[in-house]
Amino acid sequence: MLLLGCIKEVSDYELVISLPNGLSGFVPVTQISDAYSKMLSKQVAQGEILEDLNSLSDMYSPGTLVRCVITSVEKSADGRRSIKLSIDPKKVNKSLNASALATGMLLSGFVSSVEDHGYLMDIGVSGTYAFLPRQKAQNYIKAVKRGSDLKIGQNLNCVIVEVKNEGRMVRLSIDRSEVAASLATEQQNWTLSNLLPGLVVKARVQKVAPLGIKVSFLSSFTGIVDFMHMDPEKSVNYSPDQVMKACILSIHPTSKVVRLTLRQAFLHPGGSPHQLSSDRMGAVVEESTVKAFYKQFGAVFELDDGTLAFSRLKHLSKNRKSFKPGAFKTGCKHKCRIIDYSLMDEMCIVSLKYQVIEARFLQYQDIHTGDVVQGKVFALKPIGMQVKVTDGIKGLVPSMHLADVILKQPEKKYSIGDEVKCRVLECNPSGKKLILTLKKSLIQSKLPVLSNYEDAKPGLITHGFVVCAREFGCIVKFYNDVKGLVPKNELSSEPISCPDKVFHEGQVVKVMVLKCEPQQERLLLSFRLSSKPAPENKKECTPKKKQKVKYQIGEMVDVKVLKKKDNGLEVSILEDEGNVIALIPTVHLSDFVTNCKLLWHCLQEGDVLPRVMFLSDKGEHIILSRKSAVISAVQEEQVVRSFSEIQPGMLLTGYVRNVMPFGVFVEFPFGVTGLAPKVSMSDKFVTDTKDHFVVGQTVIAKVMSIDEEKQRVLLNLKVSECSSEDSAAESFALLNQYFKEMKEIRSLLRRRGESSMARGLCELVPGKELQLVVQDVKEDGSALFSGSCVTGLTVTATRYHLGDKSIVPGEKTKALVLHVDALTSKVYVSLREKLLKQ
């Protein structure tokens, strides 16, 4: 059966494909194309990596539409069906022959070799030589930004530009505009036996039914558009004889039933369906509204953000007996959870099952190293035991980790179906790899989890397990494959001549970190645990003062706002029934300077703030902080507790204590401070330090040098020096935190209901489209606007954000919200076409 699919995931050995109607299948690496399979075989035979052999992730990315053919449907051990697919053009275009090829046809083709003037393409038609000239590929190569050349094995949408010698020679184009404009016509002489998914046709409505539409296309063919593939943006109902564009989704090989889609994303070949934002996956929707119920299939819901979602019958209730069709009338409300996203249907897949909604883990991304999880044994193999954590999550317990001691006959201790409690040693969501341990000493350990070399600070005591004992010492492993060496002299206070006789593989041990070099991944450990007390902070206040406060730096407390002061909020700590009074300085309400003032303005006496961190108790007040970056740093132990712990090269999270003409003083949790001189403050040239930093601003600083004699630390605040290896993920996490806080601020404003203007500000979120009227165009090219949705607010667009439009006062226009400054009641908008289209 031929289907149009969309790549959902790319791994080393397969492509996971989203198929219509919420199904999914996979393409093994051997089913890409003949040329690619030959190169793989050559690499295996030679036993060395070939330079021109690209991995699947180099050539394919999620969101790409591909034509597939089902090669087999297999049942797995747990009763699930697995659909095996191929995207090899010899199988997909099997029904096409050379004489049937015509100009304008859109086919799948693969690069089989790279030549001087272009590329030889494999379109799977025997006796046909297909060539793609280099100039017809340039526009595509620039747009996808995957190097300066196409790669062997790459799947491409090709339009036939010229046919010679009765189809024995064809010239192709992959120009994006030519591909997007391609349309299957009667002149191309398509037949039911060689029709391909992915072709865009002009279709005429024949009959409209509750479950879909019957259409005719290419004069004599008929097809079906099911309820999931009608265009959700069309407010008007479809009527007989209406003509519109449609895209072929699948062709049944025997019944020849053709299924089509009317969704916009599929009507321009080369496009991509809409993707789901990562934070929505696994989200619980408190109120979803039933839009339609289909007794043989399931129900379509409208979620809280207006998008549509589908739930299969088996996910509408716990079991068949408890299912009540009356609860799924149009307009009924239900609580559900997003469990998947079908790219081919552009719909979330949801479940109403209580156990799914309440499940702690739904996908591999939800599991973190060190988590304790419950699972069921489903297979015992020579390498270890396979454990099912949830329906979609399976893990492996290696033989070494089946118990605190090595088990010779694990089948005597464990049986299939047994419930087991494990701890996560390693989780790699992209590779769907989950390694677990059943060692009780590790599961019950209350010591910190060591999962990366950066966390291995000298003095840290934790649990690990021995993987090797030799005459030089022991190699101990921790979580996420972090490992270190315990040299012979650190094995015990007494000399040990043969470590392999004292320590055994798999033994759980308590170790102390002596030294770590994260860049080189070198870790030096000791079994001789120090009994010395931790060094006390030299700047601590008098013992009497300290005894009054029972909180430790980094401890989380819930507080209630008592009074708003000029410099912050006076609060009482709820755990102490309001007896302990503390202060959250305004600058410590958020990591974002603008949000600090906004939160101070929005919060009122009596408001409760959860999870605020104890920062210090110097002076007359206990100081608390709500800075999430600082809280994370303390909780993840990415902090220094005293001057002696500081090492050059460390990246530390802190906040600006003072801005001086010669530099910036930065304070870190536990009271350590450092100076970033003017030259190390910014990647830009600094004239005035106050233009770059403000007191209280959260910063990430890199330790440049330390002067132990004078107890001085020199820092660098340049972004180029202080960003981690995964700076993109870091930036998105910060942005995500910013939008989370803005959402909190909007809900506070909405709850207060201070004025219609404040309520109006709540509704204006970045990305919202507004209908405005031009009020005035200023000399500098900027413009002011008014409108019913922005009464009392100053709405402005800069010259750049007016785009190429020449506007005049009184003119009506569409605009997109860029930023809302709630304190000054200013709204910044854009009229640029590019942004409005998105």
C-alpha positions in Angstrom: 0.0 0.0 0.0 1.3 3.5 -0.9 1.1 6.2 1.7 2.2 9.8 2.2 4.1 10.0 5.6 6.0 12.6 7.6 9.4 12.0 9.3 8.8 12.1 13.1 12.2 11.0 14.4 15.6 10.2 12.9 18.0 7.7 14.5 21.2 6.0 13.3 19.4 2.9 12.0 15.8 4.0 11.1 13.3 6.8 10.3 10.1 6.9 12.4 7.3 8.0 10.1 4.0 9.6 11.1 1.2 8.1 8.9 -2.4 9.3 8.4 -5.1 8.7 11.0 -2.6 8.7 14.0 -0.6 5.6 12.8 3.1 5.4 12.7 5.7 3.1 11.0 9.4 2.9 10.6 11.8 2.8 7.6 15.0 0.6 8.3 18.3 2.1 7.1 18.4 -0.7 4.4 15.1 0.6 2.8 16.3 4.1 1.8 17.6 3.4 -1.7 19.8 1.0 -3.7 22.8 3.5 -3.9 22.7 4.0 -0.1 22.4 0.3 0.7 25.4 -0.5 -1.6 27.5 2.1 0.3 26.4 0.6 3.7 27.4 -2.9 2.5 30.8 -1.5 1.3 31.4 0.1 4.7 30.6 -3.2 6.5 32.8 -5.2 4.2 35.8 -2.8 4.5 35.3 -2.3 8.2 36.2 1.4 8.0 34.1 4.6 7.7 33.5 5.9 4.2 33.9 9.6 3.8 31.0 10.1 1.4 28.6 7.9 3.4 26.3 10.3 5.4 24.2 9.3 8.4 20.4 9.5 8.2 20.4 12.5 10.6 22.7 14.4 8.0 20.1 13.9 5.3 16.7 13.8 6.9 15.0 16.0 9.5 11.7 15.7 11.3 8.8 17.4 9.5 9.8 16.2 6.0 7.0 14.6 3.9 8.0 11.3 2.2 6.3 8.8 0.0 6.3 5.3 1.5 5.2 1.8 0.7 4.2 -0.8 3.4 6.5 -3.8 3.2 5.2 -5.7 6.2 3.0 -5.5 9.3 4.4 -7.5 12.2 3.0 -8.2 15.7 5.4 -7.6 18.6 5.7 -9.6 21.8 3.4 -7.2 23.7 0.7 -7.5 21.0 1.4 -4.2 19.3 1.5 -4.0 15.5 4.6 -2.6 13.9 4.4 -1.2 10.4 7.6 -1.6 8.3 8.0 0.8 5.5 10.3 1.5 2.5 11.0 4.8 0.8 13.1 3.1 -2.0 11.9 4.7 -5.3 12.1 1.2 -7.0 9.3 0.1 -4.7 7.4 3.5 -4.5 7.4 4.1 -8.2 7.1 0.4 -9.1 4.0 0.9 -11.3 5.6 3.6 -13.4 7.3 2.8 -16.7 9.5 4.9 -19.0 6.7 5.5 -21.6 4.3 6.8 -18.8 6.7 9.6 -17.8 5.5 13.1 -18.8 6.6 16.7 -18.3 5.3 18.3 -15.0 5.0 15.0 -13.1 6.1 15.1 -9.4 8.1 12.0 -8.3 10.3 10.9 -5.5 13.9 10.6 -6.5 17.2 9.8 -4.7 20.7 11.1 -5.4 22.6 8.1 -6.7 25.8 9.9 -7.6 27.3 13.4 -7.7 28.7 14.6 -11.1 30.5 17.8 -12.2 27.4 19.4 -13.8 24.7 17.9 -11.6 23.4 14.7 -10.0 22.4 11.3 -11.3 19.0 10.5 -9.8 17.3 7.2 -9.0 13.6 7.6 -9.7 13.0 3.8 -9.6 11.9 3.5 -13.2 13.9 0.9 -15.1 15.4 1.9 -18.4 15.2 5.6 -17.5 18.3 7.8 -17.0 17.4 10.8 -14.8 19.6 13.8 -14.4 19.3 16.9 -12.1 21.3 19.9 -13.4 23.2 21.8 -10.7 21.5 25.1 -11.4 18.1 23.5 -10.7 19.3 22.4 -7.3 21.0 25.6 -6.0 17.9 27.3 -4.7 17.0 24.1 -2.6 20.6 23.6 -1.3 20.7 27.2 0.0 17.2 26.9 1.7 17.9 23.7 3.6 21.4 24.8 4.8 22.8 21.2 5.0 26.1 21.9 3.2 27.0 23.0 -0.3 26.1 19.7 -2.0 23.3 17.1 -2.1 24.2 13.8 -0.5 24.0 10.2 -1.9 20.8 8.6 -0.5 19.0 11.9 0.0 15.2 11.8 -0.8 14.0 14.7 -2.9 10.7 15.9 -4.6 11.5 16.1 -8.3 9.5 17.7 -11.1 10.1 16.3 -14.6 11.2 19.3 -16.7 11.9 17.5 -20.0 11.3 14.0 -21.4 13.5 12.6 -24.3 13.6 9.3 -26.2 10.2 8.1 -25.0 11.1 8.4 -21.4 14.6 6.9 -21.5 16.1 10.2 -20.6 14.5 12.8 -18.3 15.7 16.1 -16.9 14.6 17.0 -13.4 14.3 20.1 -11.1 14.0 20.3 -7.3 13.6 24.2 -7.4 11.3 24.9 -4.4 9.0 27.2 -6.3 8.6 24.7 -9.2 7.9 21.8 -6.8 5.4 23.9 -4.7 3.5 24.9 -7.8 3.3 21.4 -9.3 -0.2 20.0 -10.0 -1.2 16.6 -11.3 -3.2 17.1 -14.5 -5.1 14.9 -17.0 -2.4 15.7 -19.7 0.1 13.7 -17.5 -2.0 10.6 -18.1 -2.0 9.2 -14.5 -3.8 5.9 -14.1 -5.2 4.2 -10.9 -2.4 1.7 -11.1 0.5 4.3 -11.1 -1.1 7.1 -9.1 1.2 8.4 -6.3 0.6 9.8 -2.8 1.7 13.4 -2.4 0.3 14.5 -5.7 -1.8 17.7 -5.5 -4.9 17.6 -7.7 -8.0 19.7 -8.4 -10.9 17.9 -6.8 -14.7 18.4 -7.1 -17.1 17.6 -4.2 -19.6 14.9 -5.2 -21.2 14.1 -1.8 -20.9 15.4 1.7 -21.5 12.8 4.6 -21.0 13.0 8.4 -17.8 11.0 8.2 -16.3 12.8 5.2 -16.5 13.9 1.6 -16.6 12.0 -1.6 -14.7 13.8 -4.4 -13.8 13.3 -8.1 -10.5 14.3 -9.6 -8.4 14.0 -12.8 -11.9 13.7 -14.6 -12.6 10.0 -14.0 -11.2 9.1 -10.5 -13.1 9.3 -7.2 -11.7 9.5 -3.7 -12.6 10.1 0.0 -11.6 12.9 2.4 -12.3 11.6 6.0 -13.3 13.9 8.9 -9.8 14.3 10.1 -8.6 15.7 6.8 -11.1 18.5 6.2 -9.6 22.0 6.4 -10.3 23.2 10.0 -9.9 26.8 8.9 -12.8 26.6 6.4 -15.7 28.0 8.4 -18.2 27.3 5.6 -19.4 23.8 5.0 -18.4 22.0 1.8 -21.1 21.8 -0.9 -21.5 19.6 -4.0 -19.7 20.7 -7.2 -17.3 22.9 -5.1 -13.8 22.8 -6.7 -10.7 22.9 -4.5 -7.1 21.6 -4.3 -6.5 18.3 -2.5 -3.5 16.1 -1.9 -3.5 12.3 -2.3 -2.7 10.6 1.0 -3.0 6.9 0.2 -3.9 4.4 -2.5 -5.2 0.9 -1.5 -3.4 -1.7 -3.8 -6.5 -4.0 -4.3 -9.6 -1.9 -3.7 -8.0 1.1 -5.4 -9.7 3.4 -2.8 -7.9 6.8 -2.9 -7.9 8.9 0.3 -7.1 12.7 0.1 -6.5 15.6 2.5 -7.8 19.2 2.2 -5.4 20.5 4.9 -3.4 23.6 3.8 0.0 22.3 4.8 -0.2 19.4 2.2 -1.4 21.5 -0.8 2.1 22.8 -1.7 4.6 19.9 -2.3 7.8 20.4 -0.4 6.0 22.0 2.6 5.9 20.7 6.2 2.9 20.0 8.5 2.6 22.1 11.7 4.6 20.7 14.6 3.6 20.6 18.3 5.6 22.7 20.7 7.7 20.5 23.0 6.1 21.9 26.2 2.6 20.8 25.1 3.6 17.1 24.8 2.4 15.4 28.0 0.3 18.4 29.0 -2.9 17.8 31.0 -5.8 19.8 29.6 -8.4 20.5 32.4 -11.3 21.2 30.0 -11.5 19.9 26.5 -14.8 20.2 24.6 -16.2 17.4 22.4 -16.6 18.6 18.8 -17.7 15.3 17.3 -18.1 11.7 18.3 -17.7 8.8 15.9 -18.9 5.5 17.4 -16.5 3.3 15.4 -13.4 5.5 15.7 -13.4 7.9 18.7 -13.9 11.5 19.4 -12.6 14.9 18.2 -12.0 17.5 20.9 -11.2 21.2 21.0 -8.4 21.9 23.5 -7.9 25.0 25.7 -5.8 26.7 23.0 -8.4 26.2 20.2 -6.6 23.4 18.5 -8.3 20.1 17.6 -7.3 16.7 19.1 -8.4 13.1 18.5 -8.9 10.3 21.0 -9.3 6.7 19.9 -12.2 4.7 21.4 -9.8 2.7 23.7 -8.6 5.9 25.3 -12.0 7.4 26.0 -12.5 5.2 29.1 -10.8 2.8 31.4 -12.4 -0.2 29.7 -15.3 -1.1 27.4 -17.7 -1.7 30.3 -17.2 1.7 31.8 -17.7 3.5 28.4 -20.7 5.8 28.3 -21.5 7.2 24.8 -23.8 9.8 26.4 -20.8 11.5 27.9 -19.5 12.4 24.5 -22.3 14.6 23.1 -21.1 17.8 21.3 -20.2 20.4 23.9 -19.5 18.0 26.8 -16.3 18.8 28.8 -13.6 16.3 29.7 -10.2 16.3 31.3 -7.5 14.8 29.0 -3.8 14.5 28.5 -1.8 14.9 25.2 0.0 11.6 24.7 1.2 12.0 21.1 1.0 14.3 18.0 0.1 13.1 14.5 2.0 15.2 12.0 0.0 13.8 9.1 -3.3 14.8 10.7 -1.9 18.0 12.4 -3.7 16.9 15.5 -2.8 16.0 19.1 -3.7 12.5 20.2 -5.2 12.6 23.7 -6.3 10.1 26.3 -9.1 10.4 28.9 -7.9 7.4 30.9 -7.3 8.3 34.6 -4.1 6.2 34.8 -2.7 8.0 31.8 -3.6 11.5 33.0 -2.0 10.7 36.4 1.0 8.9 35.0 4.4 10.2 36.2 6.2 9.2 33.0 4.7 9.4 29.5 7.8 9.6 27.3 11.5 9.1 27.7 12.0 12.9 28.1 10.0 12.8 31.4 12.6 10.4 33.0 15.7 11.9 34.6 18.9 10.3 35.7 18.6 9.2 39.4 14.8 8.9 39.3 13.4 5.9 41.1 10.8 4.1 38.9 8.4 1.2 39.1 8.3 -1.3 36.3 7.3 -4.8 35.2 9.7 -7.5 34.1 8.9 -8.5 30.5 12.0 -10.4 29.3 15.1 -12.1 30.7 18.0 -12.1 28.3 21.8 -13.0 28.6 22.7 -9.3 28.7 20.2 -8.5 31.4 16.5 -8.0 32.2 14.1 -5.9 30.2 11.6 -3.8 32.3 8.5 -2.1 31.0 8.1 1.3 32.9 4.9 2.4 30.9 3.4 1.3 27.6 5.9 3.3 25.6 8.9 3.2 27.8 11.1 0.2 28.2 14.5 -0.1 30.0 17.3 -2.6 30.4 18.8 -3.7 33.7 22.3 -5.0 32.8 23.3 -8.4 34.4 25.7 -6.6 36.8 22.7 -4.5 38.2 20.2 -7.3 38.9 21.2 -7.2 42.6 23.8 -5.9 45.0 25.8 -9.1 44.2 26.2 -10.8 40.8 23.4 -13.3 40.1 24.4 -16.5 38.4 20.7 -17.6 37.9 18.5 -14.5 37.7 15.5 -16.5 36.5 15.3 -17.9 40.1 14.9 -14.5 41.6 12.8 -12.8 38.8 9.8 -14.0 36.7 8.1 -12.3 33.8 5.3 -10.0 35.1 7.1 -9.2 38.5 6.8 -5.7 39.8 10.3 -4.2 40.4 11.6 -0.9 41.8 14.6 0.5 39.9 16.7 3.6 39.7 17.7 5.3 36.4 21.4 5.0 35.7 21.2 6.6 32.2 18.5 8.0 30.0 18.9 9.1 26.4 15.5 10.2 25.0 16.8 10.7 21.4 18.1 7.1 21.2 15.2 5.7 23.4 17.9 4.2 25.7 17.1 3.6 29.4 19.6 1.8 31.7 18.3 0.9 35.1 19.7 -0.7 38.3 18.1 -2.9 40.9 20.9 -2.6 43.4 19.2 -1.7 46.7 22.2 0.3 48.0 21.9 2.6 45.0 18.0 2.8 45.1 18.0 3.7 48.8 21.0 6.0 48.7 20.2 9.5 50.0 23.6 10.9 48.8 23.8 13.3 45.8 23.5 11.7 42.3 26.7 12.3 40.3 25.6 12.4 36.7 28.2 14.8 35.1 31.8 15.7 35.6 30.9 19.4 36.3 29.1 18.3 39.5 32.1 16.4 40.8 33.4 19.1 43.3 36.3 18.2 45.6 34.9 16.9 48.9 31.6 15.5 47.4 30.7 12.2 48.9 28.4 9.9 46.9 27.7 6.2 46.0 29.0 4.5 42.9 29.8 0.9 41.8 33.1 -0.8 41.0 33.5 -1.8 37.3 37.1 -2.8 37.5 39.6 -3.7 40.2 43.3 -4.1 39.2 46.8 -3.7 40.8 46.7 0.1 40.1 43.4 0.6 42.0 39.6 0.6 41.3 37.5 2.2 38.5 34.2 3.4 39.9 31.2 4.3 37.8 28.3 6.6 38.6 25.3 7.8 36.7 25.3 8.8 32.9 28.5 6.8 32.4 30.6 9.2 34.6 33.6 7.2 35.9 36.7 7.9 38.0 39.8 6.2 39.4 40.5 5.4 43.1 44.3 5.0 43.1 45.9 2.2 45.2 46.9 4.6 48.0 43.3 5.9 48.4 41.7 2.4 48.7 42.0 2.3 52.5 43.9 3.7 55.4 45.7 0.3 55.5 47.8 -0.7 52.5 46.1 -3.1 50.1 48.4 -5.3 48.0 45.8 -7.0 45.7 42.7 -4.7 45.2 41.0 -7.4 42.9 40.9 -9.7 46.0 39.2 -7.1 48.2 36.8 -5.4 45.7 34.6 -7.1 43.1 32.8 -6.0 40.0 29.4 -4.5 40.7 30.1 -3.7 44.4 28.4 -0.5 45.6 30.9 1.8 47.3 30.9 5.2 49.0 33.5 7.5 47.6 34.8 11.0 48.0 35.9 13.3 45.1 39.5 14.4 45.4 39.9 16.2 42.1 38.1 16.6 38.8 39.0 17.9 35.3 35.6 18.1 33.5 37.0 19.0 30.1 39.3 15.9 30.1 36.7 13.9 31.9 39.2 12.9 34.5 38.0 12.1 38.0 40.2 11.2 41.0 38.4 9.5 43.9 39.1 8.1 47.4 37.5 5.4 49.6 39.1 7.2 52.6 36.2 9.4 53.6 37.3 12.6 55.3 35.9 13.2 58.8 37.0 16.8 58.9 34.2 19.3 59.4 33.3 21.5 56.4 35.2 24.8 56.3 33.1 27.5 57.8 32.4 30.7 56.0 34.8 33.4 57.3 32.1 36.1 56.8 29.5 34.5 59.1 28.0 36.5 61.9 28.2 35.8 65.6 27.2 32.3 66.8 24.3 33.7 68.8 22.7 35.3 65.8 23.2 32.1 63.7 21.4 29.9 66.3 18.3 31.9 66.1 17.8 31.0 62.4 17.3 27.3 61.7 17.3 27.7 57.9 20.3 26.7 55.7 21.3 28.6 52.5 19.4 26.9 49.6 16.5 25.8 51.7 13.1 26.3 50.0 10.3 28.0 52.0 6.7 29.2 51.3 6.0 32.8 52.3 3.2 35.3 52.7 3.5 39.0 51.7 3.0 41.2 54.8 4.0 44.6 53.5 5.3 46.3 50.4 8.5 48.3 51.0 10.4 50.6 48.6 13.3 48.1 48.4 11.2 44.9 48.3 8.5 42.7 50.0 8.4 42.0 53.7 7.2 38.4 54.1 6.5 35.9 56.8 7.7 32.3 56.5 4.6 30.0 56.6 6.5 27.0 58.0 7.1 29.0 61.1 3.5 30.0 61.4 4.4 33.6 60.5 6.9 34.0 63.4 9.9 34.6 61.2 10.0 37.8 59.2 12.1 38.0 56.0 12.7 40.3 53.1 12.6 39.5 49.3 14.5 42.5 47.7 12.7 43.7 44.6 15.8 42.7 42.5 15.4 39.1 43.8 11.8 38.7 42.7 13.0 37.4 39.3 16.0 36.7 37.1 14.7 39.3 34.6 15.2 43.0 35.6 11.9 44.2 33.9 9.9 41.4 35.6 11.2 42.4 39.1 9.4 45.8 39.0 6.3 44.3 37.4 6.0 41.6 40.1 6.5 44.2 42.9 3.7 46.2 41.3 1.3 43.2 40.9 1.9 41.4 44.2 -0.3 42.5 47.1 -0.4 42.0 50.9 -1.7 38.5 51.7 -0.4 36.9 48.5 1.4 33.5 49.1 4.6 32.9 47.2 5.6 29.2 47.0 9.2 27.9 46.8 11.3 30.9 47.7 15.0 30.2 48.6 16.7 31.2 51.8 19.7 33.3 50.7 21.3 34.8 53.7 20.7 36.3 57.2 23.3 39.0 57.4 22.4 42.3 59.0 18.9 42.9 60.3 16.9 40.8 57.8 16.7 37.3 56.5 17.1 37.6 52.8 15.2 35.4 50.4 15.3 35.0 46.6 12.9 34.0 43.8 15.6 34.0 41.1 15.1 30.6 39.4 18.6 30.5 37.9 20.2 31.1 41.3 17.9 28.5 42.9 18.8 25.9 40.2 22.5 26.6 40.7 22.2 25.9 44.4 20.0 22.9 44.1 22.3 21.3 41.4 25.3 22.1 43.6 26.9 24.3 40.9 28.0 26.8 43.6 31.1 27.5 45.7 30.6 27.5 49.5 33.9 29.2 50.3 36.8 30.9 48.6 38.9 27.7 48.8 36.5 25.9 46.4 36.9 28.4 43.6 38.8 27.1 40.5 39.7 29.1 37.4 37.4 28.2 34.4 34.4 27.6 36.6 31.0 29.0 35.4 29.0 30.3 38.3 25.5 31.9 38.6 25.3 35.0 40.7 23.9 38.6 40.8 25.3 42.1 40.4 26.1 43.6 43.8 27.5 46.9 42.6 28.3 48.7 39.4 31.4 50.9 39.5 33.1 52.9 36.8 36.0 50.4 36.7 33.9 47.2 36.7 31.1 45.1 38.2 31.1 43.3 41.6 29.2 40.0 41.4 27.9 38.1 44.5 27.3 34.4 44.5 25.2 32.3 47.0 27.1 31.6 50.2 28.5 35.1 50.1 31.6 34.8 47.8 32.1 37.9 45.7 34.3 38.7 42.6 35.1 41.6 40.3 34.6 41.7 36.5 36.8 44.5 35.2 35.6 46.8 32.5 37.5 45.0 29.8 35.9 41.6 30.7 32.4 42.9 31.1 31.0 42.6 27.5 31.8 41.5 24.0 31.0 45.1 23.0 33.2 48.1 23.8 32.2 49.5 27.2 32.2 53.3 27.6 29.9 53.5 30.6 29.5 50.4 32.9 26.0 51.5 33.9 24.8 51.1 30.3 25.5 47.3 30.5 24.5 46.1 34.0 22.2 47.1 36.9 22.3 46.1 40.5 20.5 42.8 41.2 20.8 41.5 37.6 21.3 37.8 37.3 24.6 36.9 35.6 26.6 33.8 34.6 30.3 34.6 35.3 33.5 32.7 34.4 36.3 32.6 37.0 39.4 34.0 35.3 41.9 34.1 38.1 42.2 34.0 41.9 44.5 35.7 44.3 44.5 33.6 47.5 46.7 36.0 49.4 44.3 38.9 48.9 41.2 36.7 48.7 40.3 38.3 45.3 38.5 36.7 42.4 38.6 38.1 38.9 35.6 37.3 36.6 34.6 37.5 33.0 31.0 38.3 32.0 31.4 38.2 28.2 28.6 36.1 26.7 31.1 34.5 24.3 33.1 33.2 27.3 30.2 32.3 29.6 27.9 30.3 27.4 27.9 26.5 27.8 28.3 23.9 25.0 24.5 23.8 24.6 23.9 27.5 24.5 20.8 27.2 22.4 19.1 25.0 24.9 20.2 27.3 27.7 18.7 30.3 25.8 15.4 28.5 25.2 15.2 27.5 28.9 15.7 31.2 29.9 13.1 32.4 27.3 10.7 29.7 28.6 11.2 30.9 32.2 10.6 34.5 31.0 7.3 33.6 29.3 6.2 31.5 32.3 6.7 34.6 34.6 4.9 36.9 32.1 2.0 34.4 32.3 2.0 34.6 36.1 2.1 38.4 35.9 -0.9 38.4 33.5 -2.9 36.1 35.8 -2.1 38.4 38.8 -3.3 41.5 36.8 -6.4 39.6 35.7 -7.2 38.5 39.2 -6.8 42.0 40.6 -9.1 43.3 37.8 -7.8 46.8 38.7 -9.1 48.5 35.5 -10.3 47.8 32.0 -6.9 48.9 30.8 -5.1 46.3 33.0 -7.5 43.6 31.8 -6.8 44.7 28.2 -3.0 44.4 28.9 -3.5 40.8 30.0 -5.1 39.9 26.7 -2.2 41.4 24.6 0.4 38.6 24.3 3.4 38.7 21.9 2.3 37.1 18.5 -1.4 38.3 18.8 -2.8 39.9 15.7 -4.7 43.2 16.1 -6.9 45.4 13.9 -5.7 49.0 14.4 -6.1 52.5 13.0 -3.2 54.7 12.1 -3.2 57.8 14.4 0.0 59.6 13.4 3.2 59.0 11.4 6.2 60.7 13.1 9.2 62.4 11.5 11.6 59.5 12.5 9.4 57.1 10.4 7.7 55.5 13.5 3.9 55.4 13.8 1.2 55.6 16.5 -2.0 53.5 16.4 -5.4 53.3 18.1 -8.1 50.6 18.3 -11.0 49.3 20.4 -8.7 46.5 21.7 -6.0 49.0 22.9 -8.1 51.7 24.5 -5.9 53.9 26.9 -2.6 52.3 25.7 0.2 53.8 23.6 0.6 51.6 20.6 3.7 52.2 18.4 5.7 50.6 15.6 9.2 51.6 14.6 10.2 52.6 11.1 11.7 49.1 10.5 8.5 47.3 11.7 6.3 49.3 9.3 8.0 47.2 6.6 7.6 48.5 3.0 4.2 49.9 3.8 3.5 53.6 3.3 0.6 54.4 5.7 -1.5 57.5 6.3 -3.5 58.6 9.4 -7.0 57.1 9.5 -5.9 53.9 7.6 -7.0 50.5 9.0 -4.3 47.9 9.2 -3.4 44.5 10.7 -0.5 44.4 13.2 1.3 41.8 15.3 2.1 42.4 19.0 5.9 42.3 19.6 6.2 43.4 23.2 4.0 44.7 26.0 5.4 47.1 28.7 2.8 46.8 31.4 4.4 49.4 33.6 4.3 52.2 31.0 1.2 50.9 29.2 3.1 50.8 25.9 2.5 48.2 23.2 5.1 47.7 20.4 3.7 46.2 17.2 4.9 45.2 13.7 3.3 45.5 10.3 5.9 43.4 8.4 4.3 40.9 6.1 6.7 38.1 6.9 5.8 38.2 10.6 2.0 38.5 9.9 2.1 35.4 7.6 3.8 33.3 10.3 
